[in-house]
Amino acid sequence: MLLRSLDTGVVGAPMAGGPTTPELVATVGEAGGLGLLAGGYLTAPQLAAAIAEVWDASSRPFGVNLFVPAQANAYAVGSGELTGSERADAVAAYRAALVDDAEGLGVQPGEARPGDDDDWERKLDLVVRERVPLVSFTFGLPSGAVLGELRRAGIETVVTVTDVDEAAAALAAGVDGLCLQGPDGGGHRGTLDPVKEPSGADLLDLVTVVRSHTDVPIVAAGGISTPERAAQVRAAGADAVQIGTALLLTPEAGTGLAYRRALADPAYERTAVTRVYSGRLARGLETDFMRRLDGRAPAAYPEVHHVTVPLRRASARAERADLLALWAGTGWRSARSVPAATVVAEFAH
Ligand SMILES: Cc1cc2nc3c(=O)[nH]c(=O)nc-3n(C[C@H](O)[C@H](O)[C@H](O)COP(=O)(O)O)c2cc1C
């Protein structure tokens, strides 16, 4: 089992949208960790190119992370999800609320693209064809059939879960390992249900309870920003720690300039959880945009994501942080501009 044979017990979090580069994945692997390419938002050909780059740069094992689209989610999603015209109207109203911000950047809000499946089938075919050693999933639970297909191809599967019920569902579906994500992490909460209020239970408690129920490898994620915290979650039963924010300022990461500056800027006082950028809850540095739009964005992923993409791209192009999603965990102030191998060594068991 790959997750139990890592020299360091460190997994480099997949960070979609730019921060995770093939170079970062290869470097984490060479340092004795497991790098995870972020397959989310990429087309299958773009992901194929990234996989080829990692294979070229390193012979160490690595993984690919995929977003499970709503139509492939086998988890029993609860009621409360907006549907049909109600959902379309809520997205249209949110889009209209963004026009002034967009025009200030010389763009228009994007089209909603309801039902976009993030090129799911083609990416699954790709990881099977490439025999990627490990595939981790977030945003949903793949069916037992998909997990079985990957296993027959010799691929280890990991599903991101945020509470005990989700962990039980993933185990019942036949996953090889779990990524337990606590509430303090940067980026999206990987709840299997996109609408429910996620658990605020501490990561340590989640690891302890899930470990008492299963022997499968556990990767703990979320707010692990110091070696001491990593030691605590390992003592609670985690086989590995998945670190994201701690890698954002490394030279190997693709974190853009405005984002890097914001992470080091004392003017940002706290992180907060918001739906304003994507329609799914995610944690990032609290921005004025978050404060203004909070409560107005519907729980409609991926539509809200597509609607805000042009604003975020324009903000990045202008090297302004105003409208960027500055994803960061609660421990962001500990992130340092040091080589990724140094970070992996610091968090090693
Ligand atoms: C910028 C950024 C992008 C992320 N993108 C993804 C992603 O594509 N897939 C995923 O499973 N998790 C993603 N995450 C969440 C990480 O996998 C992980 O749970 C989180 O970074 C751990 O918390 P930490 O940031 O406090 O270390 C992202 C996190 C960040 C900070």
PDBQT file of the ligand as one rigid body, heavy atoms in Angstrom, charges set to zero:
ROOT
HETATM    1  C1  LIG A 401      -5.300  26.416  -3.159  1.00  0.00    +0.000 C 
HETATM    2  C2  LIG A 401      -5.910  25.112  -2.762  1.00  0.00    +0.000 A 
HETATM    3  C3  LIG A 401      -6.506  24.321  -3.734  1.00  0.00    +0.000 A 
HETATM    4  C4  LIG A 401      -7.063  23.077  -3.385  1.00  0.00    +0.000 A 
HETATM    5  N1  LIG A 401      -7.555  22.277  -4.373  1.00  0.00    +0.000 NA
HETATM    6  C5  LIG A 401      -7.939  21.006  -4.061  1.00  0.00    +0.000 A 
HETATM    7  C6  LIG A 401      -8.258  20.066  -5.084  1.00  0.00    +0.000 A 
HETATM    8  O1  LIG A 401      -8.178  20.362  -6.269  1.00  0.00    +0.000 OA
HETATM    9  N2  LIG A 401      -8.629  18.827  -4.709  1.00  0.00    +0.000 N 
HETATM   10  C7  LIG A 401      -8.685  18.432  -3.388  1.00  0.00    +0.000 A 
HETATM   11  O2  LIG A 401      -9.005  17.274  -3.107  1.00  0.00    +0.000 OA
HETATM   12  N3  LIG A 401      -8.382  19.303  -2.408  1.00  0.00    +0.000 NA
HETATM   13  C8  LIG A 401      -7.997  20.557  -2.716  1.00  0.00    +0.000 A 
HETATM   14  N4  LIG A 401      -7.620  21.415  -1.714  1.00  0.00    +0.000 N 
HETATM   15  C9  LIG A 401      -7.709  20.961  -0.301  1.00  0.00    +0.000 C 
HETATM   16  C10 LIG A 401      -6.473  20.147   0.062  1.00  0.00    +0.000 C 
HETATM   17  O3  LIG A 401      -6.533  18.869  -0.517  1.00  0.00    +0.000 OA
HETATM   18  C11 LIG A 401      -6.355  19.928   1.584  1.00  0.00    +0.000 C 
HETATM   19  O4  LIG A 401      -7.504  19.327   2.088  1.00  0.00    +0.000 OA
HETATM   20  C12 LIG A 401      -6.084  21.200   2.323  1.00  0.00    +0.000 C 
HETATM   21  O5  LIG A 401      -5.163  22.009   1.648  1.00  0.00    +0.000 OA
HETATM   22  C13 LIG A 401      -5.522  20.850   3.679  1.00  0.00    +0.000 C 
HETATM   23  O6  LIG A 401      -5.523  21.932   4.530  1.00  0.00    +0.000 OA
HETATM   24  P1  LIG A 401      -4.293  22.989   4.627  1.00  0.00    +0.000 P 
HETATM   25  O7  LIG A 401      -4.435  23.841   3.418  1.00  0.00    +0.000 OA
HETATM   26  O8  LIG A 401      -4.570  23.706   5.896  1.00  0.00    +0.000 OA
HETATM   27  O9  LIG A 401      -3.017  22.196   4.628  1.00  0.00    +0.000 OA
HETATM   28  C14 LIG A 401      -7.068  22.656  -2.034  1.00  0.00    +0.000 A 
HETATM   29  C15 LIG A 401      -6.482  23.473  -1.061  1.00  0.00    +0.000 A 
HETATM   30  C16 LIG A 401      -5.901  24.686  -1.400  1.00  0.00    +0.000 A 
HETATM   31  C17 LIG A 401      -5.243  25.507  -0.329  1.00  0.00    +0.000 C 
ENDROOT
TORSDOF 0
